[in-house]
Amino acid sequence: MKNKPLISIVLPVCDAEKYLRDCVRTIKRQSYKNFEVIAVDDASKDRSYHMLKQTRKRDKRFRVYKNKNRYGLSITLNRALRRAKGDYIAFMDPNSKNYYHRLKSQLSYLLENPKVGAVGAQRKLIKSKSRVVSESNFPTEHEDIQKNLLSSETIQPETLMINKTLLPRDLLKFDSEPYPFLYTNLLMKIGNYAKVENLERPLLYLRKYRKNYHIDIENVGKTVEFVKLWFKTRATHDQKPPIKSLFTQVLGAR
């Protein structure tokens, strides 16, 4: 790869010391080396921030920040994004592990497909001892991903890489929706300007039982947030979620 642009890896951290070392190791071992990591600790009560500072001492590609108070995922992500210097943004979960060629594979795809503004990948769910329990089969085409963003899981947010050069300057900003809807809203906005696609191959090991920020979409408590986002999407985005998706989510959460 002759063109080696800088990739900014956004890493929000909150009480993640148990698996943070594994995460950092798979970042440092990436086959593509021209990256920076913007790690923002959201007032962790464990040793996460200390571990990040130690990593920074050994590898200057890591830039480490800490929130004075616990602000939540959206604010933490936005703080990291404001500090990103690269034209390409990769998201990462501190409890998960990257494949060796993750950055190289996704960057190559974006460079070869100039109309694609964001690319995800398949992921393997693992339990605490890294035993694989399932593998995703997300759609790969933009149309299939966008039309089903609100009705089913079509992309894993932590696998995303975004090409900022195709998007308005102020578009990469998260609203205050809870996980995973804050990513859904962002993908809807990106879809107004560029394609969103998935690679066919897995590039991330995602831990099935995760604490801190991440809550599965099936939780009943998320129904109200889903309905709010559904109406917001219908009103503000070119890609209109079908009415069926509203009833599927609301009735399915009972």
C-alpha positions in Angstrom: 0.0 0.0 0.0 1.8 3.1 -1.3 -0.7 5.6 0.3 -0.5 5.3 4.0 -2.8 7.8 5.6 -3.2 8.3 9.3 -5.9 6.3 11.0 -7.3 7.6 14.3 -8.6 4.8 16.6 -11.2 6.1 19.0 -11.2 4.1 22.3 -13.7 5.1 25.0 -12.8 3.4 28.3 -14.9 2.9 31.4 -14.0 0.3 34.1 -12.4 -2.0 31.6 -9.2 -3.1 33.3 -10.1 -6.8 33.0 -9.7 -7.0 29.2 -8.1 -3.7 28.4 -4.6 -5.2 28.1 -5.8 -7.7 25.5 -7.4 -4.9 23.5 -4.3 -2.7 23.6 -2.1 -5.6 22.5 -4.2 -6.3 19.4 -4.1 -2.6 18.5 -0.3 -2.4 18.8 0.2 -5.6 16.8 -1.8 -4.3 13.8 -0.1 -5.0 10.4 -0.9 -1.4 9.4 1.3 0.9 11.6 0.4 4.5 10.7 -2.2 5.0 13.4 -2.9 7.0 16.5 -5.1 6.0 19.5 -7.2 8.6 21.2 -8.2 6.9 24.5 -10.6 8.7 26.8 -11.2 7.3 30.2 -14.7 8.1 31.6 -13.8 8.5 35.3 -13.1 4.8 35.7 -13.1 3.5 39.3 -10.6 0.7 38.5 -7.1 0.8 37.1 -8.1 1.5 33.5 -6.6 5.0 33.4 -3.4 3.9 35.0 -3.0 1.1 32.5 -3.6 3.6 29.6 -0.9 6.0 31.0 1.6 3.1 31.2 0.8 2.3 27.6 1.4 5.9 26.6 4.8 5.8 28.2 5.8 2.8 26.0 4.0 3.9 22.8 3.6 7.5 21.9 0.9 6.7 19.3 -1.4 6.5 22.3 -2.9 9.8 23.4 -4.7 9.4 26.8 -7.3 11.7 28.4 -9.5 11.4 31.4 -13.0 12.9 32.1 -13.2 14.7 35.5 -16.6 13.2 36.0 -18.5 10.2 34.4 -20.2 11.8 31.4 -21.3 8.7 29.4 -20.5 7.2 26.1 -21.6 9.9 23.7 -19.7 12.8 25.4 -16.6 10.5 25.7 -16.7 9.6 22.0 -17.1 13.2 21.0 -14.1 14.3 23.1 -12.1 11.7 21.3 -13.3 12.6 17.9 -12.4 16.3 18.4 -8.8 15.2 19.0 -8.5 12.9 16.0 -6.0 14.0 13.5 -6.5 11.3 10.8 -8.8 11.3 7.8 -9.9 7.8 8.8 -11.6 7.0 12.1 -11.8 3.5 13.5 -13.9 2.6 16.5 -12.8 0.1 19.1 -14.3 -1.4 22.3 -11.9 -1.8 25.3 -13.3 -5.3 26.1 -12.7 -6.7 22.6 -9.9 -7.8 20.3 -8.9 -6.8 16.7 -7.8 -9.2 14.0 -4.2 -8.6 12.9 -5.2 -7.1 9.5 -8.2 -5.2 10.6 -6.9 -1.7 9.9 -5.2 -2.7 6.7 -8.3 -4.5 5.4 -10.7 -1.7 6.0 -8.5 1.1 4.8 -7.7 -0.8 1.6 -11.5 -1.2 1.0 -12.2 2.5 1.6 -9.4 3.5 -0.8 -10.6 1.1 -3.5 -14.2 2.2 -3.0 -14.3 6.0 -3.0 -18.1 6.2 -2.6 -18.1 4.3 0.6 -18.0 6.6 3.7 -18.1 3.9 6.4 -17.2 0.2 6.4 -17.9 -2.4 9.1 -17.1 -6.1 9.3 -18.3 -9.3 10.6 -17.6 -10.1 14.2 -17.2 -13.2 16.4 -18.8 -13.2 19.8 -16.6 -14.6 22.5 -17.0 -15.4 26.2 -14.6 -14.4 28.9 -12.0 -17.1 28.1 -12.1 -16.2 24.3 -14.3 -19.1 23.4 -16.2 -18.3 20.2 -20.0 -18.7 20.7 -21.3 -17.2 17.4 -20.3 -15.3 14.3 -22.3 -12.6 12.6 -23.7 -12.7 9.1 -24.4 -9.0 8.5 -25.5 -7.8 5.1 -22.6 -6.2 3.0 -24.5 -3.9 0.7 -25.5 -0.3 1.6 -29.1 -0.6 0.7 -29.6 -3.7 2.9 -27.8 -2.2 5.8 -29.6 1.2 5.8 -33.1 0.0 5.3 -32.8 -2.4 8.3 -30.7 -0.3 10.7 -33.7 0.2 13.0 -35.4 -3.2 12.7 -32.5 -5.6 13.1 -28.7 -5.7 13.8 -27.0 -5.0 10.5 -23.7 -3.7 11.6 -21.4 -3.9 14.6 -20.5 -0.3 15.7 -17.2 -1.3 17.1 -16.0 -2.6 13.7 -16.6 0.7 11.9 -14.0 2.6 10.0 -15.1 6.0 8.6 -13.6 8.1 5.8 -14.0 11.7 7.0 -13.1 13.2 3.7 -16.5 12.3 2.2 -18.5 13.9 4.9 -19.4 17.4 6.1 -16.9 18.7 8.6 -19.3 18.8 11.6 -21.2 15.5 10.9 -19.1 13.2 13.0 -20.7 14.0 16.3 -22.7 11.7 18.5 -26.1 12.7 20.0 -27.2 11.8 23.5 -29.0 8.5 22.6 -27.9 5.4 24.6 -25.9 2.5 23.1 -26.5 1.3 20.4 -28.8 4.0 19.1 -26.2 6.7 19.1 -24.3 4.7 16.4 -27.6 4.1 14.5 -28.3 7.8 14.3 -24.7 8.5 13.1 -24.9 5.8 10.4 -28.2 7.3 9.2 -26.5 10.7 8.8 -23.5 9.2 7.0 -25.9 7.4 4.7 -27.1 10.7 3.4 -23.7 11.5 2.0 -21.9 8.2 1.3 -22.4 4.5 1.3 -22.2 2.3 4.4 -21.1 -1.3 3.8 -19.7 -4.3 5.6 -16.8 -6.6 4.7 -17.7 -10.3 4.4 -14.9 -11.4 6.8 -14.8 -11.1 10.6 -12.3 -8.5 11.9 -13.2 -8.3 15.6 -13.7 -10.6 18.6 -16.5 -9.0 20.7 -17.1 -10.2 24.2 -20.6 -11.4 24.7 -21.0 -10.4 28.4 -19.8 -6.9 28.6 -20.4 -4.3 31.3 -20.0 -0.5 31.5 -21.5 1.3 28.5 -22.8 -1.5 26.3 -26.4 -2.9 26.6 -28.0 -5.2 24.1 -30.7 -3.8 21.9 -33.2 -6.3 23.2 -33.5 -4.7 26.6 -37.0 -3.5 27.3 -35.8 -0.2 28.8 -34.5 0.8 25.3 -38.0 0.8 23.7 -38.7 4.4 24.4 -35.4 5.5 23.0 -36.0 3.4 19.9 -39.4 5.0 19.3 -37.9 8.5 19.7 -35.1 7.7 17.2 -37.5 6.1 14.8 -39.6 9.3 14.5 -36.5 11.4 14.4 -35.1 9.3 11.5 -38.3 9.5 9.6 -38.3 13.3 9.9 -34.6 14.1 9.2 -33.0 11.4 7.0 -33.3 10.4 3.3 -33.5 6.7 4.2 -36.9 6.3 5.8 -37.3 3.3 8.2 -40.3 1.2 7.4 -43.3 1.3 9.7 -43.0 -2.4 10.2 -39.7 -1.9 12.0 -41.4 0.2 14.6 -44.0 -2.4 15.5 -41.3 -5.2 15.3 -39.2 -3.5 17.9 -42.0 -2.3 20.2 -43.9 -5.6 20.3 -40.7 -7.6 20.5 -39.6 -5.8 23.6 -42.7 -6.8 25.6 
